[in-house]
Amino acid sequence: MTDLTVDSTARAQAAAVRARDISARELLELHLDRIAERNSELNAIVSLDEDRARAAAASADEALASGDEVGPLHGLPFAVKDTHALDGWRTTYGSPIFADSVADHDDLLVERIRRAGAVFVGKTNVPEFAAGSHTFNRVFGVTRNPVDPTRSAGGSSGGAACALASGMVPLADGSDMGGSLRNPASFCGVVGMRPSLGRVPEWPLYNQWESTSVGGPMARNVGDLALLLSVIAGPDPRAPQALGDAGSAFAPPLAPASLAGLRVACSVDLGGTLVVDHDVAAVVRASATRLSDAGAAVTEAAPDLSLADDTFRTLRAWHFQAKFATLLAEHPTSFKPSLEANIRAGGSLTGADVARAYTQRTALSETMRLFFGEHDVLVLPTSQVPPFPVEQEFPETINGQEMPDYLAWMRSAWFITVTGCPAISVPAGTTTDGLPIGIQLVARHGADRQLLEVAAAVEALLAT
């Protein structure tokens, strides 16, 4: 044994297993102890299977002892988001319809994590069908914030973010349509990245041409996140829209970018389009000041994303109707009201509505291309609010202004979704009562490695 703990970096844990300074079985027991200590209160990991995990860890140790070539995550405990199929494991999607469902395949993202040598321990909790940025469902209940259990852990990758922040796992996978990798990272004080469209291919999908949701990585630091991205990124013949770059480009340790001269556009409210909590706004402004003091060329600027609201709402409703309408007809009482409303809204859309949304999305992509000709990175809030009370489905007001529905308070995340650009949430500060707040860094489409290098530099700056 070494002085390694569950709070050590994922890279350090993986290196220690490969060097046989700690066995995969010993590392697993450390994490199972932390799960036993914290999960009963936080409810981050579901469908935990300790016996199966111990058998997998033993196999990982045997592979090392035999001199087998091993992957970059060899021996690391891992819990898969419960909307991602894990062959042979209960996979519920947070829905009572699938409460007893057992997956008969691995999703592509999971297939890659398995091949990299991870030791699966269970699944991470999600809201129903990953809809909404607060993790609760009728199968497993609510996931609580690891910093303050009376608050939300965010969502839809809320179980993943909570498990990371509390040391139950060293890395986590997630997915992101409207902020599901970024929002819970902000709420739990970890790092979550929505990669460029096409960076992390997904399979199987009911529609390979639907492109609002992407898979992506979460970690406790940017360097570890890059490690997981190196595993899950890269082309696959089953995913025709995948980018051609190999995931291995993200494997080398990150060299933090120089902040001197970095062209940073900062906007607290995206040019007046967002209502932002006062504590969140203060953290964004303070971060911009720190960046300027470090030599970055910080200007107050924002792209015109006025088309994003209609674009996202239309495409989300169309996607939900296409994917879930038949299921809703068969199980009319098995959906939460907010999701049911979203599905039914899709039923009233016309072909002209969907065509308009895609035309607007094309215009938004061009807006960002031109914007990043003048700026290297955009800084804005990850979430418009800090973690809210766990009893609420969503924050109904921000600074006294009423939010019309469960999507309105997440505009800071899903306005970026429809641009296709990579975005990452990095811890940046806290509220006056200590709740985590992240800032969102956005770069041009395809510039994922550059964004990670900037994020590593920002992470180091704001940690001091």
Secondary structure, 3 states (H helix, E strand, C coil): CCCCCCCCCHHHHHHHHHCCCCCHHHHHHHHHHHHHHHHHHHCCEECCCHHHHHHHHHHHHHHHHCCCCCCCCCCCEEEEECCCCCCCCECCCCCHHHCCCECCCCCHHHHHHHHCCCEEEEEECCCHHHCCCCCEECCCEECECCCCCCEECCCCCHHHHHHHHCCCCCEEEEEECCCCCHHHHHHHCCEEEECCCCCCCCCCCCCCCCCCCEEEEEECCHHHHHHHHHHHCCCCCCCCCCCCCCHHHHCCCCCCCCCCCCEEEECCCCCCCCCCCHHHHHHHHHHHHHHHHCCCEEEECCCCCCCHHHHHHHHHHHHHHHHHHHHHHHCCCCCCHHHHHHHHHHHCCCHHHHHHHHHHHHHHHHHHHHHCCCCCEEEEECCCCCCCECCCCCCCEECCEECCCCCHHHHHHHHHHCCCCCEEEEEEEECCCCCEEEEEEECCCCCHHHHHHHHHHHHHHHCC
